[in-house]
Amino acid sequence: MMAESPPTAAAGVPPRRYRACVVLGTRPEAIKLAPVIRELHRHPDRFEPLVLTTSQHRQMLAQALDAFQITPSHDLGLTHANQTLAEFTARAVIALTESFAQLKPDVVLVQGDTSTVVSAVLAAFYQGIPVAHVEAGLRSGDMRRPFPEEANRRIASVATDQHYCPTEAARQNLLHEGVSEHDIYVTGNTIVDALSSIPRMELFEEAALDLVPWTTRRVLLATVHRRENLGDELRDICQALRQVVQERPDTHVVIPVHLNPKVREVVFEELSDHPDFSLLNPLSYPDLLEVMHRSVLVLTDSGGIQEEAPALRKPVLILRTVTERPEVVLAGFGRLVGTHPHTIVANTLELLDHPGIIEQMTSGENPFGDGHASERIVEILWQRLSTGRQFATPEPRPPVPLPIAEVTP
C-alpha cells in the first residue's frame, strides 16, 4: 500500500531535507539497513542520513560496516559483552535519548528485533520522534522463542509509526494485533537488496576457507548461537553433526563459531578433534555468502540465514522448534528440524542422499521479494514525511462498555 503523492514545492522554494537517523547495533542490522542507507544517500535533496551505532556487537558489526563501506556518523560504544540485557538496554535508552536530543532527527529508522531496536524505539517515542521499523511484523507465536527477539519485536511494534513488512504474512500479524492498515507497507525484505551488492569470490578473506575440501567433499554450512539452544540443545546439535559425517564420510562441515563463550566452549569441546569439521571465527559477510554459495545445504538457528538461503537457492534445515519466518518453510526452501539428534540426522541424510529433493526444495519463488525493498521504503518514508503523516494513524474502535457495579446490601 503506497501513501499519497507529496505536494509540489512552490516555485523557487527548495524542498525540505529530512534528517533520517538510522540506528543499528549488530551485524544483521547493518546488513539489512545498508541498502536503505545507500538509497537515502541517493536522494540528497530529500534526506540528510545519519548512521548511529550502539556497537551492541562491536566486532561483528564492524565486519558488516566494512563490507558495505558504511561509516557511522556517531558511535555510542555500548558494547554488549559481559552485560546483562537489562544493563545494555538501560544504558542504550539513556545514550540514545541524549543523542536524539542533540541530533533532532525528523525520523528514526530501526531494523529487526535486537535490544538496540527496543532502546531506540523507546528513546524516540519518549521524545515524540516518529519511528519507522524495517522488517516489521515477524512473529513466532512463542514469546520465549527466539529469546528475547520475539518480545523485542512486539514491544517495538507498539510504539512504531511506520511498519515496513517483508511479506504479506507479517502484515497480517500486525493487523491481527490492531495496527492500522494505513501504517503498514509490504515492501519485501532488504536482505535481497543487500545480497545483490555482494559479488562472488574466487579466494576467501579467511585463508582457512581456501583449505576446505570444496572439490572432493560435499560441504555443509552450520551455524548456531540462539540463547534457547545453549547448553544441552547445542550439545545435541554437535552430536548430530558428528553422526552425519560418520555416516557420510564424503561430507565436511564448516562452522563459523559465534563469539559467545557459551557457544565456543561447547562447539570446540565436541567437535575440535574431528578432521571433517572446520571450526572458524565469525566470517566476514562476503566470506559467509561465498561459503553458502559453495555448500550443498545449510543447518542454522539464525534468522538472517533463513532469509539468505532462498535468495541463494540453498535448502536450509532450521535448528528450532518454531520460526518467525514461516515463509521459508511454506515456500519449500526450509524444514523445521528442532534440536533432537535423530531428527537432524534423518533430514540431513535424506537431502544428501536424494539430490532431487534439494532441487525440488529450491525451485520455488523467493518469498522475500525482488530486491527493490529499499527503494520502496525510502519513497514511502518521503511521502509520509512530506505530507505531514509522520505519526501512526489512530485506529477507530467502538467503546468498550464498562461493567455496572452492584452494591451488596
C-alpha positions in Angstrom: 0.0 0.0 0.0 1.5 3.3 -1.1 1.0 6.6 0.6 -0.4 9.6 -1.3 1.8 11.6 -3.6 3.7 14.5 -1.9 2.7 18.1 -2.6 4.6 20.0 -5.2 7.1 22.6 -3.8 6.3 26.2 -4.6 8.3 27.7 -7.4 11.7 28.8 -6.3 11.3 27.2 -2.9 13.7 24.2 -2.4 12.1 21.2 -0.8 12.8 20.5 2.8 15.5 17.9 3.6 14.5 15.5 6.4 17.1 14.2 8.9 16.8 10.4 9.0 18.6 8.8 11.8 19.4 5.1 11.1 20.1 3.3 14.4 21.9 -0.1 14.3 24.0 -2.2 16.7 24.6 -5.7 15.3 25.8 -7.2 12.1 22.3 -8.3 10.8 21.0 -4.8 11.3 23.9 -3.3 9.4 23.5 -5.8 6.5 19.7 -5.2 6.2 19.9 -1.4 6.7 22.9 -0.9 4.3 20.6 -0.8 1.2 18.3 1.6 2.9 21.2 3.9 3.9 22.5 3.7 0.3 19.1 4.6 -1.0 18.8 7.6 1.4 22.1 8.9 0.1 20.8 8.7 -3.5 18.3 11.5 -2.6 20.4 14.3 -1.0 17.6 16.8 -1.9 15.2 14.9 0.3 17.2 13.4 3.1 20.1 14.0 5.4 21.0 10.5 6.5 22.7 9.9 9.9 24.0 6.5 10.9 24.2 6.0 14.7 25.6 2.8 16.1 25.3 1.4 19.6 28.1 -1.2 18.9 26.0 -3.8 20.7 28.2 -6.4 18.9 31.2 -4.4 18.0 33.5 -6.9 16.2 30.8 -8.5 14.1 29.2 -5.1 13.4 32.5 -3.8 12.1 32.7 -6.6 9.6 29.4 -5.7 8.1 30.1 -1.9 8.1 33.3 -2.6 6.2 31.6 -4.9 3.7 29.1 -2.2 2.8 31.5 0.7 3.2 29.4 2.4 5.8 31.0 5.0 8.1 28.8 5.8 11.2 28.1 9.4 12.0 28.1 8.6 15.7 29.2 5.5 17.7 27.9 5.3 21.2 30.3 2.4 22.1 27.8 0.5 24.2 29.4 -3.0 23.6 27.2 -5.7 25.0 30.0 -8.0 26.2 29.7 -9.0 29.9 26.5 -7.0 30.3 23.0 -8.3 31.0 20.3 -7.5 28.6 18.8 -5.1 31.2 22.1 -3.3 31.7 22.7 -2.8 28.0 19.1 -1.7 27.3 19.1 0.8 30.2 22.4 2.3 29.0 21.2 2.4 25.4 18.0 4.1 26.2 19.8 6.9 28.1 22.5 7.3 25.5 20.1 7.3 22.6 17.8 9.8 24.3 20.8 12.2 24.7 21.8 11.6 21.1 18.3 12.3 19.7 18.0 15.4 21.8 21.2 16.7 20.2 20.7 15.5 16.6 17.0 16.3 16.4 16.1 13.8 13.7 12.8 14.0 11.8 12.5 10.2 11.9 14.3 7.3 13.5 14.7 4.1 11.4 15.4 0.7 13.1 15.5 -2.8 11.8 14.6 -6.2 13.2 14.5 -7.3 16.8 17.6 -6.5 18.9 17.9 -4.7 22.2 19.2 -1.8 20.2 15.9 -1.7 18.4 13.8 -1.6 21.6 16.1 1.0 23.1 15.9 3.3 20.0 12.1 3.0 19.7 11.6 3.9 23.4 14.0 6.8 23.2 12.4 8.2 20.1 8.9 7.7 21.4 9.6 9.5 24.6 10.8 12.5 22.6 7.9 12.5 20.1 10.1 11.4 17.2 8.3 9.2 14.6 9.7 5.7 14.3 10.0 3.6 11.1 10.5 -0.1 11.6 12.1 -2.1 8.8 11.3 -5.9 8.8 8.2 -5.3 11.0 5.6 -7.9 11.8 7.6 -11.1 12.3 6.1 -13.4 14.9 6.9 -16.9 16.1 3.9 -17.1 18.4 6.1 -18.1 21.3 7.3 -15.1 23.5 10.4 -17.0 24.6 11.5 -18.5 21.2 13.5 -16.8 20.0 14.5 -15.0 23.2 14.5 -12.1 23.6 13.8 -11.2 20.0 10.1 -12.2 19.9 9.4 -9.8 22.8 11.6 -7.1 21.3 9.5 -7.2 18.1 6.2 -6.9 19.9 7.4 -4.1 22.1 8.8 -2.2 19.1 5.6 -2.5 17.2 3.5 -0.8 19.9 5.5 2.4 19.6 6.2 2.3 15.8 4.6 4.7 13.4 5.5 3.2 10.1 5.8 -0.6 9.7 7.7 -1.9 6.7 6.9 -5.6 6.4 8.9 -8.1 4.3 5.9 -10.2 3.5 2.1 -10.3 3.5 2.2 -12.8 6.4 4.0 -10.1 8.5 1.4 -7.6 7.5 -1.4 -9.9 8.7 0.3 -10.4 12.0 0.2 -6.6 12.6 -3.4 -6.3 11.5 -4.3 -9.0 13.9 -2.6 -7.0 16.7 -4.6 -3.9 15.9 -2.1 -1.9 13.9 -3.8 0.5 11.4 -3.7 -0.8 7.8 -2.7 2.8 6.8 0.6 2.4 8.7 1.6 -1.0 7.2 3.5 -1.4 4.0 4.6 -4.7 2.3 8.0 -3.9 0.8 9.9 -7.2 0.6 13.0 -7.9 2.6 16.0 -5.7 2.3 18.3 -8.8 2.7 17.6 -9.5 -1.0 18.7 -6.0 -1.9 21.9 -6.5 0.2 22.8 -9.8 -1.4 22.7 -8.3 -4.9 25.5 -5.9 -4.0 28.0 -8.6 -2.8 29.9 -10.2 -5.7 31.0 -13.9 -5.8 34.6 -14.5 -4.7 37.4 -16.8 -6.0 39.5 -16.5 -2.9 38.3 -16.1 0.6 39.4 -13.3 3.0 39.8 -16.1 5.7 42.7 -18.2 4.4 41.4 -21.3 6.3 38.4 -21.4 4.0 40.7 -22.0 1.0 41.8 -25.2 2.7 38.2 -26.6 2.9 37.9 -29.6 0.5 35.4 -28.0 -1.8 36.0 -30.2 -4.8 36.4 -33.5 -3.0 33.7 -33.4 -0.3 30.1 -32.3 0.0 30.3 -29.3 2.3 27.7 -28.3 4.8 27.4 -24.9 6.5 26.2 -25.0 10.1 25.7 -22.0 12.4 24.2 -22.0 15.9 24.0 -19.2 18.5 20.4 -18.7 19.8 20.1 -18.4 23.6 17.4 -21.1 23.7 19.8 -23.5 22.1 22.6 -23.1 24.5 23.5 -26.0 26.8 22.1 -29.5 26.2 20.5 -28.5 22.9 23.8 -27.2 21.5 25.5 -30.5 22.5 22.7 -32.4 20.8 23.3 -30.4 17.6 27.0 -31.1 17.7 26.4 -34.8 18.2 24.1 -34.9 15.3 26.7 -33.2 13.0 29.3 -35.8 14.2 26.9 -38.6 13.3 26.3 -37.1 9.8 30.0 -37.0 8.9 30.5 -40.5 10.3 27.7 -42.0 8.3 28.6 -40.0 5.1 32.4 -39.8 5.1 32.3 -37.7 1.9 30.9 -34.7 3.8 32.7 -31.8 5.5 31.1 -29.2 7.8 32.1 -25.6 8.1 31.1 -23.9 11.3 31.7 -20.2 12.0 31.7 -20.3 15.8 29.9 -17.4 17.5 31.9 -15.3 19.9 29.6 -16.1 22.8 31.8 -18.1 25.2 28.9 -20.4 26.0 28.8 -21.4 22.3 32.5 -21.7 21.8 33.1 -23.8 24.8 30.6 -26.5 23.7 31.4 -26.5 20.0 35.2 -26.8 20.4 34.8 -29.4 23.2 32.5 -31.5 21.0 34.0 -31.1 17.5 37.6 -29.7 17.5 39.1 -33.2 17.5 37.3 -34.2 14.3 39.1 -33.6 10.9 35.9 -33.2 9.0 35.0 -30.0 10.8 36.4 -26.5 10.0 35.7 -24.5 13.2 36.4 -20.9 12.4 35.9 -17.4 13.9 32.9 -15.5 12.7 33.3 -14.8 9.0 33.1 -11.6 7.1 29.8 -11.2 5.3 31.3 -11.8 1.8 33.0 -14.9 3.1 29.9 -16.2 4.7 27.9 -15.7 1.5 30.5 -17.5 -0.6 30.5 -20.4 1.8 26.7 -20.6 1.4 27.1 -20.5 -2.4 29.5 -23.4 -2.4 27.7 -25.5 0.3 25.3 -28.3 -0.5 22.9 -27.3 2.3 22.7 -25.2 5.4 21.8 -26.0 9.0 21.2 -23.0 11.2 19.2 -21.4 14.0 19.9 -17.9 12.6 17.1 -15.8 11.4 19.1 -14.0 8.7 20.4 -17.1 7.1 16.8 -18.4 6.8 16.3 -15.4 4.5 19.6 -15.6 2.7 19.2 -19.3 1.8 16.2 -18.9 -0.5 17.9 -16.0 -2.3 21.0 -18.2 -2.9 18.8 -21.2 -3.8 20.1 -23.3 -0.9 18.0 -25.7 1.2 18.0 -24.9 4.9 17.4 -27.1 7.9 16.2 -24.8 10.7 17.5 -25.9 14.2 14.5 -24.6 16.1 11.0 -25.8 17.1 9.3 -22.6 15.8 10.3 -19.9 13.3 9.1 -16.3 12.8 9.8 -16.8 9.1 7.3 -19.5 8.2 7.5 -18.3 4.5 10.8 -20.2 4.3 9.0 -23.5 5.1 5.8 -22.7 3.2 7.9 -21.9 0.0 9.7 -25.2 0.4 13.2 -23.9 1.0 13.4 -24.9 4.6 12.4 -27.5 7.2 11.9 -27.1 10.9 14.0 -29.9 12.4 14.5 -28.8 16.0 17.5 -29.9 18.0 16.9 -33.6 18.5 19.8 -35.5 17.0 17.7 -38.2 15.4 15.6 -35.6 13.5 18.6 -33.6 12.4 20.5 -36.6 11.2 17.5 -38.1 9.4 16.7 -34.9 7.5 20.3 -34.2 6.6 21.0 -37.7 5.3 17.8 -37.6 3.3 18.9 -34.4 1.4 22.4 -35.7 0.9 21.2 -39.0 -0.5 18.5 -37.5 -2.7 19.7 -34.5 -4.8 16.3 -34.4 -6.4 14.7 -33.4 -3.2 17.2 -30.5 -2.9 16.3 -29.4 -6.4 12.6 -29.5 -5.6 13.1 -27.6 -2.4 15.0 -24.7 -4.1 13.0 -24.4 -7.3 10.3 -22.1 -6.0 10.0 -18.3 -5.9 11.9 -16.4 -3.2 9.3 -15.4 -0.7 11.2 -12.3 0.4 10.8 -10.2 -2.7 12.5 -8.8 -5.8 15.5 -6.8 -4.4 13.8 -3.4 -4.5 12.6 -3.2 -0.9 14.9 -0.3 0.0 13.6 1.8 -2.9 10.0 1.3 -1.7 10.9 2.1 1.9 12.6 5.3 1.1 9.9 6.5 -1.3 7.2 5.8 1.3 9.2 7.4 4.0 9.5 10.6 1.9 5.8 10.6 1.2 4.9 10.2 4.8 7.2 13.0 6.0 6.5 15.5 3.2 2.7 15.1 3.6 2.8 15.5 7.4 1.9 11.9 8.1 4.8 11.2 10.4 2.9 9.5 13.2 0.7 6.5 13.5 -2.9 6.7 12.4 -5.3 6.1 15.3 -7.5 3.0 14.6 -11.1 3.9 15.5 -12.6 1.3 17.8 -16.0 1.1 19.4 -16.1 2.0 23.1 -16.0 -1.0 25.5 -18.9 -0.9 27.9 -17.9 -0.7 31.5 -19.5 -3.2 33.9 -22.1 -1.9 36.2 -21.1 -2.1 39.8 -23.7 -3.6 42.1 -23.8 -2.6 45.8 -24.3 -5.6 48.0 -26.8 -4.6 50.7 
